[in-house]
Amino acid sequence: MVCAVVADSKAHAKRGAAAVKISYEDLQDRIFTVEEAIKKESFFLPRRTIERGDVEKGLREAEQVYEGEIRIGGQEHFYLETQSFLVIPVGEEKEMKVYLSTQHPTLAQ
């Protein structure tokens, strides 16, 4: 859906729909994999970095290091990360009022 017109009559709805103008523009090539994102340097800002400690030294000195990769068909981990919430203490007994923005209510516990 690109647009919705709400009106008090069919004539007004038709006039409103006729007033809608849609224009398109070409977008960049889509990125489907992490490897493509790295190659095209397509990152969300601000970029997160580990700034405390020496990661390379830690990996060299670790008793066990597990390496590998995982592929997840869905992208829930990607777009659900941007969800947010607001928690306000109310009443007594450590009660909280939670305002939650979520696209996955069954996992918002």
C-alpha positions as CSV (number, residue, x, y, z in Angstrom):
1,M,0.0,0.0,0.0
2,V,1.3,3.4,-0.9
3,C,-1.6,5.6,0.3
4,A,-4.9,5.5,2.0
5,V,-7.7,8.1,1.5
6,V,-10.3,8.6,4.2
7,A,-13.4,10.6,3.3
8,D,-17.0,11.3,4.3
9,S,-18.4,10.4,0.8
10,K,-17.5,8.5,-2.3
11,A,-17.1,11.7,-4.3
12,H,-14.7,13.2,-1.8
13,A,-12.7,9.9,-1.7
14,K,-12.4,9.9,-5.5
15,R,-11.3,13.5,-5.5
16,G,-8.7,12.7,-2.8
17,A,-7.4,9.7,-4.6
18,A,-7.1,11.7,-7.8
19,A,-4.9,14.3,-6.0
20,V,-2.4,11.7,-4.9
21,K,0.8,11.9,-7.0
22,I,3.5,9.2,-6.7
23,S,7.0,9.4,-8.0
24,Y,9.7,6.8,-7.9
25,E,13.5,6.9,-8.0
26,D,16.0,4.2,-8.6
27,L,17.7,3.0,-5.5
28,Q,21.1,1.5,-5.0
29,D,21.6,-2.2,-5.6
30,R,20.1,-4.3,-2.8
31,I,22.4,-6.0,-0.3
32,F,21.4,-9.5,0.7
33,T,24.3,-10.9,2.6
34,V,26.8,-9.8,5.3
35,E,29.6,-10.3,2.8
36,E,28.0,-7.9,0.3
37,A,27.5,-5.3,3.1
38,I,31.1,-5.6,4.1
39,K,32.3,-5.3,0.5
40,K,30.1,-2.2,-0.2
41,E,30.9,-0.8,3.3
42,S,27.2,-0.5,4.1
43,F,26.9,-0.2,7.8
44,F,24.4,1.3,10.3
45,L,25.9,4.3,12.1
46,P,27.4,4.7,14.6
47,R,29.7,1.7,13.9
48,R,30.3,-0.3,17.1
49,T,33.9,-1.2,17.9
50,I,35.6,-3.0,20.8
51,E,37.7,-0.3,22.4
52,R,38.8,-1.9,25.6
53,G,41.3,-4.7,25.7
54,D,43.3,-6.5,23.1
55,V,41.1,-8.9,21.1
56,E,43.9,-10.4,19.1
57,K,46.0,-11.1,22.2
58,G,42.9,-12.5,24.0
59,L,42.2,-15.0,21.1
60,R,45.9,-16.0,21.0
61,E,46.0,-16.7,24.7
62,A,42.6,-18.4,25.1
63,E,42.6,-22.0,25.9
64,Q,39.8,-22.8,23.5
65,V,38.6,-20.9,20.5
66,Y,35.6,-21.9,18.5
67,E,35.3,-20.7,14.9
68,G,32.6,-21.1,12.3
69,E,29.7,-19.3,10.9
70,I,25.9,-19.5,11.0
71,R,23.4,-18.7,8.3
72,I,19.9,-17.7,9.3
73,G,17.3,-17.7,6.6
74,G,15.0,-15.1,8.3
75,Q,16.0,-11.5,9.0
76,E,14.2,-11.0,12.4
77,H,17.5,-10.5,14.2
78,F,18.2,-7.5,11.8
79,Y,15.0,-5.5,11.9
80,L,13.9,-6.3,15.5
81,E,17.1,-4.8,16.9
82,T,15.8,-1.3,16.2
83,Q,12.7,-1.8,18.4
84,S,12.6,0.2,21.6
85,F,10.7,0.5,24.9
86,L,10.0,2.8,27.8
87,V,9.7,1.6,31.4
88,I,8.3,3.8,34.1
89,P,8.1,2.9,37.8
90,V,4.6,3.2,39.1
91,G,2.8,2.4,42.3
92,E,4.4,0.2,44.9
93,E,6.0,-3.3,45.1
94,K,8.3,-2.5,42.2
95,E,5.5,-2.2,39.6
96,M,6.4,-1.0,36.2
97,K,4.4,0.3,33.3
98,V,6.0,-0.8,30.0
99,Y,5.4,0.8,26.7
100,L,6.8,-1.5,24.1
101,S,7.3,-1.1,20.4
102,T,7.5,-4.5,18.9
103,Q,6.8,-6.5,15.7
104,H,6.9,-9.8,17.6
105,P,4.6,-9.6,20.6
106,T,4.9,-13.3,21.4
107,L,8.6,-12.8,22.2
108,A,8.3,-9.5,24.1
109,Q,8.4,-10.9,27.6
